[in-house]
Amino acid sequence: RQVQLAADVQRRMLPQKLPEQEPFDLAARYDPSFQLGGEFYDLFLRRGQLVMGLCDVVGKGVPAALLMSAVRASLRAYTQDLADLDEVISRMNKALARDTLESEFATLWVGVADPRTLRLTYCGAGHDPPLIFRVPPHRPPSLADVDELTAGGMALGIDPSQRYQLGQFDLKPGDVLLCYTDGLTDATNYENRRFGRERVK
């Protein structure tokens, strides 16, 4: 019963309604493998810009869920006070390294999209790089039309002195940004074959 209550609380931490910010069209799906999990996504507006966050805490169950709650709270707090994403992630990293065991860490990706300029500023911390699909006007897209958002640094909670690199990408109308956790690439079929990153592309 307590685990069920905790799972209900965890789901309430996810956006109950996706923000509406023209010209962006947003969709999200959360499908944990257990009642309690260590993943979360967040979408919210900050000073007229769209903030996107995706996190995966190592492990499953109650410990991962508790750590996930701390990471989400830190993300919300730091993004409200700090303008630079690399500083946001650096402070989150130091806090997690201070408060967790050596075996506990989290991967994170955070992006901020400007609705006027369509510039996406982002920073990753050990997370699978999101993919941007640019669909050509007169043909189906190919692998050459897929970009990976790789800028960042190592996972949170490992090295408190880690420095993080900012990345930028200029979006165009029609671009599709796909952010995901390794639950997508690690999914296996009945032959125990992983779905894999190339098939995601």
Steps between C-alpha positions, in 0.01 A plus 500: 500500500786737583671427168173569318463833681859590413437413134197730500708784643771439242256519211367829635852642460472455125332784307125450533451723198760581237575870464362681199760712327475585133653395266592178685288185492571277802429137582627275780467140616599345833491121523703365796592134523415493875258690723786723614774612267796731477404684182314824453437762239409863555365770271433853623525864396766734636486866403322417175738218405430127498709294743529125436658255744552125488669297774585136572620404848701180538306210643131420552240513772487716812866620513492614136163666549624697802810614312288591198287727719811683623634548147167634374477746788855621433429542129193713567677710763822567310338573163287771662803676650776446244501599133786274382423130464861393550495670840165336581638155428830571674320594822271198476806279454674639807188459713445141388866407549484641853180324603524154340703179513771425243269249332220755457488733202260640243509590133328821394429705190360853515407726210356850472324596176433863408165529319604822320842402364445118504845466653538194725764529774572173678734309728526129571640308796572146386153460347428342161526793256160611369446480125381772264336390177494761225244389243587608144210657306505267197624161625482271800767564765814285511762443770690797357211720616542399867710711739609395849515754783821383666636803693528467877705288739490193723207378710397686815634397840834348396755781480411827678766688301358396162449787254214498250492629145202685356366414156280698263285396206295727276164332444291540188125455453426130457798375703425215740691473829496156666617472863491160670654282769686174442176312566429557131832378361534215754154354434537139379288273285426131559843408359655726767622740231528865601310760302812715484582857406526446124146362484377800699647719227 
